[in-house]
Amino acid sequence: MIGLAAAVAATLLVRAPWRAEPVSAPRPGPSATPSAVARIAPPCRFGDRPARPRAYGDWAVTLVDPEIRLPPGYEPPDLVSTADAGFPTDVPVREVVLDDLRALRRAARAGGIDLDVTFGYRSHRLQEILFAEWSERRGEREALATVARPGHSEHQLGTSLDFTTAGTGPPDPGWGNTRDGAWIAEHAGRFGFVISYPKGKRSVTCYAPEPWHVRYVGREHAARLAESGLTLREYLWCLREPRGPCATLGGG
């Protein structure tokens, strides 16, 4: 476990330039709902409020952010390998992800895009080790901007994963501008995957951009999210408060 944590921490060190992204006010997408909806997610703040809902069956709508956390014992019982979806690496993800992940890979290959996965499920304990190592190397302030605290990582859900270009190792900060990164940004939603931390949205998502980090929410939620123009964090907060302007998103 320690060896794996050190390897992951070394990967995270490469991603330090993300923190240089300036914090700016969120801008709604082309079909965004009113600004009141865009601000339904509270300002970025740190806390330890328990996630709700957080049952394993609530994977699509469980909110995890710097304020909302999963319990230490949250470990999905249905973890399988990304190799089962045809990827070269053996990375744990939830079984519910597998069919659409396999379909995404096939579509990418048909378009000349060869993807791999670097990370999927990460336990509370591993995240604890990573955050401690990052804090020691770079300081807690930088750690808070780039690495989720234990319990606050979407990777613990088992439905989030990090893509990369096959055969190249972890992507660098410019991966979102590559052909492969652009393909993910354009097509991942068709298969139920959304980019949790898009560029230019740090003041809303609370983290520096990660164009390779996607979370599986299923095709229905992904389509509704794209139509709303919101980030994933805003959308999930909106589902927690299904009244007023959020009513336009429908039920959870």
C-alpha positions, 0 to 999 in steps of 0.5 A: 500500500505504501509503495502504491501511495508513493507512486501515486504521490509522485504522479500528483507532483507532476500535476502541480501546475494546475494550481496556477489557474486563476479563480474566476466567477463561474460562467454558465454554459450555452443552455445554462439555467438562471444564475440563481441555479448556477450559484446553488452550490455554496462557496468552497469551504472545508467541513466534514458533513456526512454525504446524503444519500450515500448508500451504494445504490445512490452512486449517481447522486452522492455528492462528495466535495470539500465539505461533504464526505464519505465515511471511512468504511465506504468501500463498494462491494462490487469492484471489478477491473478496467481490464474487463472493459478492454483496457491494458491496466488492472484498475478497480472500478464498480461493476455498474460502470463497466458496460458503458466504460467498454462502450466508450473505449470501443467508440474511442478506438473507432475514432482513432483514440487509444485510451487507458485508465490510471486510477479508479477506486481509492480507499479512504486509507489510501487517500489519507496517505496521499494527502499526508504525503502531498501536504508534507511535500508541498504544504497543506495549502497546495494539498487542499487545492489539488488533492481531496482530503480523505473521505472527500475524494470522488475516487472512493465512490468507485465510479470515478476514474482518470483517463490517459493516452495509452502507453504514455503514463499519467497525463500532464497538465496540458492533456485536455488540449490533446486530441485524446483529451478533446475526445473525452470532453466531447464524447464522454457524456454520451456514455454517462461520464462527466468531467468533474473539474473542468477548466475555468470552474475552480471557484465552483468545483473547488479544485484545479482543473482535471480534464482526465478525471471523469465520474460515471453518473449514467447516461440520463444524468449526464444528458441532463447535466449537459443540458443544464450547463452546470458543473457536476458539483452544482448539479448534485447540490441542486438535486439536494434542493429540488425547489425553486429554479432547481425544479427545472432539473427534474427529480433525482 
